[in-house]
Amino acid sequence: MARVLVGVKRVIDYAVKVRVKPEKNGVVTQGVKHSMNPFDEIAVEEAVKLKEKKLATEVIAVSVGPTQSQEVIRTALAMGADRGVHVEVSAAEYELLQPLHVSKILAKLALDEKADLVILGKQAIDDDANQTAQMTAAVLDWPQGTFCNKIEKTDAGLTIVREVDGGLETIKTKTPAVLSADLRLNTPRYATLPNIMKAKKKPLKKVTPKDLGVDTTPRIEIVSVEDPPVRQAGAAVADVDALVAKLKAGGHV
């Protein structure tokens, strides 16, 4: 296994309370803290570990988005990735960019960079789509291992332990392949200050979807974005009879 391509997405930080715009056409992003998607951090960590085990020779971090997306690429470089690729799209275009667009971009880069493995986070915490890894594998016609809990290199390819609803599932696949990282795959390292400084000198190439021959024309229109309904306050009842009466009055039983 020579080269690993890792996708990293810039999202609103998980600790930030998301607010809907007054126009109800999206969420507020201006002046809001952003960071790398947590599942993508896990993907980067796994790729770097493969390199440390001499199972990979190069790790390439890729992000699709506006200029600010370079921040998460630099974070990946500080974690141990070797070089970055920024596929730049405007902020307005990014609002309507879908997993299918990103999958086509990643697939083209995987071929251009002659990658042996593509590792992505299982989903992004902003849209929770959980589609990009599966679509990337389909576009490339490569085998896929999703929701990875453990990845082991074997002579025949890869042995992957997947998280499924009923527990864990073990599969074997050949390479090249596309994998998606689940929460328990590893614990991402913190980027140290010396590595953050070194990351500034690592190569970062900038391209556009047009350079890659990918059409990012929107396929959707955002009709409305709204806050979830406010949860009603609970009430205490004196006994079981009062509880049953209240449930009946509310039409619940």
matplotlib code that plots the C-alpha trace (Angstrom):
import matplotlib.pyplot as plt

x = [0.0, 1.8, -0.5, -3.5, -6.0, -7.9, -10.9, -11.2, -14.2, -14.4, -17.6, -19.0, -17.3, -19.2, -19.3, -21.0, -24.8, -26.0, -28.3, -30.6, -30.4, -33.3, -34.0, -34.4, -32.2, -29.3, -27.4, -25.2, -21.5, -20.0, -18.0, -18.6, -15.8, -15.1, -12.9, -12.2, -15.1, -14.4, -14.8, -12.3, -9.8, -10.2, -9.6, -6.4, -5.2, -5.7, -3.9, -0.9, -0.8, -0.6, 2.4, 4.0, 3.7, 5.4, 2.2, 1.8, 4.4, 2.4, -0.7, -2.6, -5.2, -8.0, -10.7, -13.4, -14.7, -14.0, -10.6, -11.1, -11.0, -7.2, -7.3, -8.4, -5.8, -3.1, -4.4, -4.2, -0.7, 0.2, -1.2, 1.2, -0.2, 2.5, 0.8, -2.6, -5.0, -7.5, -10.4, -11.7, -15.4, -17.0, -18.9, -22.2, -21.5, -20.5, -23.9, -25.5, -22.5, -23.8, -22.0, -22.3, -20.2, -17.6, -17.5, -16.8, -14.0, -12.4, -12.7, -10.9, -8.2, -7.7, -7.1, -4.8, -2.8, -2.7, -4.0, -4.3, -6.7, -9.2, -10.2, -13.1, -15.1, -18.3, -20.3, -20.0, -21.6, -23.1, -25.3, -25.0, -25.4, -23.2, -23.0, -19.6, -17.6, -20.2, -20.6, -16.9, -16.5, -19.3, -17.8, -14.4, -16.0, -13.7, -14.6, -15.7, -15.5, -17.8, -18.1, -14.6, -13.9, -10.6, -8.4, -5.6, -3.4, -3.0, -1.2, -4.5, -5.7, -7.5, -9.4, -12.0, -14.1, -17.3, -19.8, -23.3, -26.7, -26.3, -22.7, -19.5, -19.0, -15.7, -15.1, -12.1, -11.4, -8.8, -7.1, -7.6, -10.6, -12.6, -13.0, -15.1, -14.0, -16.3, -16.0, -14.1, -11.5, -8.9, -8.3, -6.9, -3.6, -3.3, -1.1, 1.9, 3.3, 6.4, 4.3, 1.9, 4.9, 6.2, 2.8, 3.1, 6.0, 4.3, 3.0, -0.6, -1.9, -5.0, -7.3, -11.0, -13.7, -13.5, -9.8, -10.8, -13.6, -16.3, -19.6, -20.8, -24.1, -26.6, -29.1, -31.1, -32.7, -32.9, -36.5, -36.4, -34.2, -35.9, -35.1, -36.5, -39.7, -39.2, -39.6, -42.6, -41.9, -42.7, -45.1, -45.1, -48.2, -49.2, -49.7, -50.3, -54.0, -53.2, -50.7, -53.1, -55.8, -53.3, -52.3, -55.9, -56.7, -53.8, -55.0, -51.8, -53.6]
y = [0.0, 3.1, 6.1, 7.1, 9.8, 11.3, 13.6, 16.4, 18.7, 22.1, 22.2, 24.3, 23.1, 20.5, 22.6, 25.6, 26.0, 26.2, 29.2, 29.5, 32.6, 35.0, 34.5, 30.7, 29.8, 28.2, 28.5, 31.3, 30.6, 34.1, 34.7, 31.1, 28.7, 26.0, 22.9, 19.6, 17.2, 14.8, 11.6, 13.0, 13.5, 9.8, 9.1, 11.2, 9.5, 6.0, 7.1, 8.4, 5.2, 3.2, 5.3, 4.9, 1.1, 1.4, 0.2, 3.5, 5.8, 9.0, 10.5, 13.2, 15.4, 16.7, 19.3, 20.7, 24.2, 27.9, 29.3, 28.7, 25.0, 25.2, 25.5, 21.9, 20.7, 22.4, 20.6, 17.3, 18.2, 19.0, 15.6, 13.9, 14.0, 14.7, 17.1, 18.7, 19.3, 22.1, 21.9, 25.4, 26.3, 29.6, 30.0, 30.4, 27.3, 25.4, 25.9, 23.6, 21.2, 17.6, 14.4, 13.2, 16.2, 15.6, 11.9, 12.6, 15.0, 12.5, 9.7, 11.8, 12.8, 9.2, 8.2, 11.2, 10.6, 6.8, 6.3, 2.7, 3.6, 6.4, 6.9, 9.3, 10.0, 8.0, 11.3, 15.0, 16.5, 19.3, 17.4, 13.9, 12.6, 9.4, 9.1, 10.3, 7.1, 4.9, 7.1, 7.5, 3.7, 3.4, 6.1, 4.3, 0.8, -0.1, -2.3, -0.4, -0.9, 1.4, 2.2, 0.8, -0.1, -1.8, -2.0, -4.6, -5.1, -8.7, -10.3, -10.5, -7.0, -5.7, -7.3, -4.8, -4.9, -2.9, -1.5, -2.6, -2.4, -5.9, -5.6, -6.1, -7.6, -8.7, -8.5, -9.0, -6.8, -6.2, -2.9, -0.3, 0.4, 3.1, 3.1, 5.2, 5.7, 5.1, 6.7, 3.8, 3.2, 5.3, 8.4, 11.2, 12.8, 16.4, 18.5, 19.7, 23.2, 22.1, 20.0, 22.9, 25.1, 22.3, 22.0, 25.6, 24.5, 21.3, 21.5, 22.4, 22.3, 24.3, 23.2, 23.7, 21.1, 22.4, 21.5, 17.9, 17.8, 17.6, 19.4, 20.9, 22.4, 22.3, 19.5, 20.8, 24.0, 24.9, 25.8, 26.4, 25.8, 25.9, 25.3, 22.0, 22.5, 23.6, 20.7, 21.2, 21.3, 18.2, 18.0, 16.0, 14.0, 12.7, 9.1, 6.4, 7.2, 10.9, 9.8, 7.6, 10.3, 12.8, 10.4, 9.7, 13.5, 14.0, 11.1, 9.1, 5.9]
z = [0.0, -1.2, -1.0, 1.2, 0.4, 3.3, 3.1, 5.7, 6.0, 7.8, 9.9, 12.7, 15.9, 17.8, 21.0, 19.2, 19.5, 15.9, 15.0, 12.0, 9.9, 10.2, 6.5, 7.2, 4.3, 6.3, 9.5, 10.8, 9.9, 10.1, 13.3, 14.4, 15.4, 12.9, 13.1, 11.4, 11.3, 14.3, 12.2, 9.7, 12.5, 13.1, 9.4, 9.4, 12.5, 11.0, 7.8, 9.8, 11.8, 8.6, 7.6, 10.9, 10.6, 7.2, 5.5, 3.6, 2.1, 1.8, 3.2, 1.2, 2.9, 0.7, 1.5, -0.7, 0.1, 0.3, 1.2, 4.9, 4.2, 4.1, 7.9, 8.3, 5.7, 7.8, 10.9, 9.0, 7.9, 11.6, 12.6, 10.2, 6.6, 4.0, 1.6, 1.0, -1.9, -1.6, -4.1, -4.0, -4.5, -3.6, -0.4, -2.3, -4.3, -1.2, 0.3, -2.3, -2.7, -2.2, -1.3, -4.9, -6.0, -3.4, -4.2, -7.9, -6.8, -4.4, -7.0, -9.7, -7.2, -6.1, -9.7, -10.4, -7.3, -7.8, -4.3, -2.9, -0.2, 0.5, 4.1, 5.0, 8.2, 8.2, 8.2, 8.8, 11.9, 10.0, 7.5, 8.9, 5.3, 5.7, 1.9, 0.6, 1.3, -0.3, -3.3, -3.8, -3.8, -6.4, -8.7, -8.5, -8.6, -5.7, -2.7, 0.4, 4.2, 6.1, 9.8, 10.5, 14.1, 13.3, 10.1, 9.6, 6.6, 5.4, 2.5, 0.6, 1.3, 4.4, 7.3, 8.6, 11.7, 11.1, 13.6, 12.7, 14.6, 16.0, 17.1, 15.1, 11.6, 10.2, 6.4, 4.1, 1.1, -1.5, -2.3, -3.7, -1.5, 0.2, 4.0, 6.4, 10.0, 12.9, 16.4, 18.1, 15.4, 17.3, 19.4, 17.3, 18.4, 19.3, 16.9, 18.7, 18.3, 16.4, 14.0, 13.5, 12.5, 10.2, 8.6, 7.3, 5.1, 3.7, 0.1, -0.4, -4.0, -5.0, -7.8, -8.8, -9.6, -13.2, -13.3, -12.4, -14.9, -12.2, -12.7, -9.4, -10.7, -7.8, -7.9, -5.0, -3.7, -0.1, 0.6, 4.3, 7.3, 10.7, 14.4, 15.8, 17.9, 21.5, 23.9, 26.2, 29.9, 32.0, 34.9, 38.2, 39.1, 42.6, 41.8, 39.1, 38.8, 38.1, 35.5, 33.7, 33.8, 32.3, 29.6, 28.7, 28.6, 26.2, 24.0, 24.6, 25.8]

ax = plt.figure().add_subplot(projection="3d")
ax.plot(x, y, z, "-o")
ax.set_aspect("equal")
plt.show()
